[in-house]
Amino acid sequence: MAFGKEIKRLRDSINLSAQKLADLIGIDAERLRKWEQKDLNPREEDVARIEQFFGITLEEVMQLEHLRAARLIPRTNTDNLQQAVARITEAREAKGMTQTDVAEQLATSLGQTYSLRQYQKMEAGEFPKFKKEIVRQLEQVLNVSLYELIYEPIQKPSEAFESLFDGTVNHLAQRRKLKTEEDTSHDGIIYVPIAAQAGYAKSVGSQLYLHQLQQFVLPGFPYRGEQYRVFEVKGDSMEPVFKEGYHLICERIEQDAWRQIAEFYAYIIVLEQDIILKRLAFKNDDNYVAISDNEFYKQFLLPMKDIKELWLVKRKMDWEMAPGKKYKIEI
């Protein structure tokens, strides 16, 4: 019995690339692609890794017309799931919210589309298996504890695989494991594109939200870790120096240093509902004056109490090349 097609169905159901799945479970990506393309059978130990990761056997996947069951929490602990549903319903009704209200707030919190039907599935006891951040956001919206009730403690893939095979992991798997650990370390810089900035502003302090954002490393640059961010410039208020689409490497300014910042430098300012780029000067001990390079935009008073995060612009990355200069040919 060949399982290659079932592996691809599982992977596609959660929008996971072959390379990413291979990295997560410690196998060679090219071998994984061959299984899928030629509908071949993996070795028994590789089947075990895949089934451990997805929480469903490949034989079970073959019996599913759709992958609905593979995306949901197995109903092995129905008492807990029923209790979670009861908590959700009671908390929603106590707040005087409709199901539509909750779905709309979830969409806002997640920074993405979230339908009423998706929320109704949770009230029916169908909780997401992989996108667990949705349940975390639901806890905040309804101010109720759900996560520990729904999800049992899960081992990290690398730990689970080592226990499966009595600690015997081949050389390739060890390399994959090291690569995964490096990729998830704090050496990278979190990137906040324009599309994610509203969600970032609303989720300040949420490690769950930060974990969803892309991270990258700039070779040869000293900017790494949580102290730095890369923000994409939006709008034209800081032209011509900072144009929309430019990327800014920024360093965090801790709150106790907000009254000692250098004036007239450029700063990324995270507010309750938005992220802006301005130059700052002091008006008094509690207020800045926000200044745009584009003089079409007027200066305005910016109270420090309205600021959630403050980032000093350290470097600018733009995508424009200066036009070639004409030289007089002298030879």
MOCORLIN-V730325 format. One record per run of one state. SS is the DSSP state (h for helix, s for strand, l for the rest). FROM is the first residue (numbers start at 1). TO is the last residue. If there is no record, write none. Layout:
# MOCORLIN-V730325
<<SS | FROM | TO> <SS | FROM | TO>>
This chain:
# MOCORLIN-V730325
<<l | 1 | 3> <h | 4 | 13> <l | 14 | 17> <h | 18 | 25> <l | 26 | 28> <h | 29 | 38> <l | 39 | 43> <h | 44 | 54> <l | 55 | 57> <h | 58 | 62> <l | 63 | 68> <h | 69 | 71> <s | 72 | 72> <l | 73 | 77> <h | 78 | 94> <l | 95 | 98> <h | 99 | 110> <l | 111 | 115> <h | 116 | 123> <l | 124 | 127> <s | 128 | 128> <l | 129 | 132> <h | 133 | 142> <l | 143 | 146> <h | 147 | 150> <l | 151 | 156> <h | 157 | 164> <l | 165 | 170> <h | 171 | 183> <l | 184 | 188> <s | 189 | 192> <l | 193 | 193> <h | 194 | 202> <l | 203 | 206> <h | 207 | 212> <l | 213 | 214> <s | 215 | 216> <l | 217 | 227> <s | 228 | 232> <l | 233 | 246> <s | 247 | 252> <l | 253 | 254> <h | 255 | 260> <l | 261 | 265> <s | 266 | 270> <l | 271 | 274> <s | 275 | 284> <l | 285 | 286> <s | 287 | 291> <l | 292 | 299> <s | 300 | 303> <h | 304 | 306> <l | 307 | 308> <s | 309 | 317> <l | 318 | 331>>
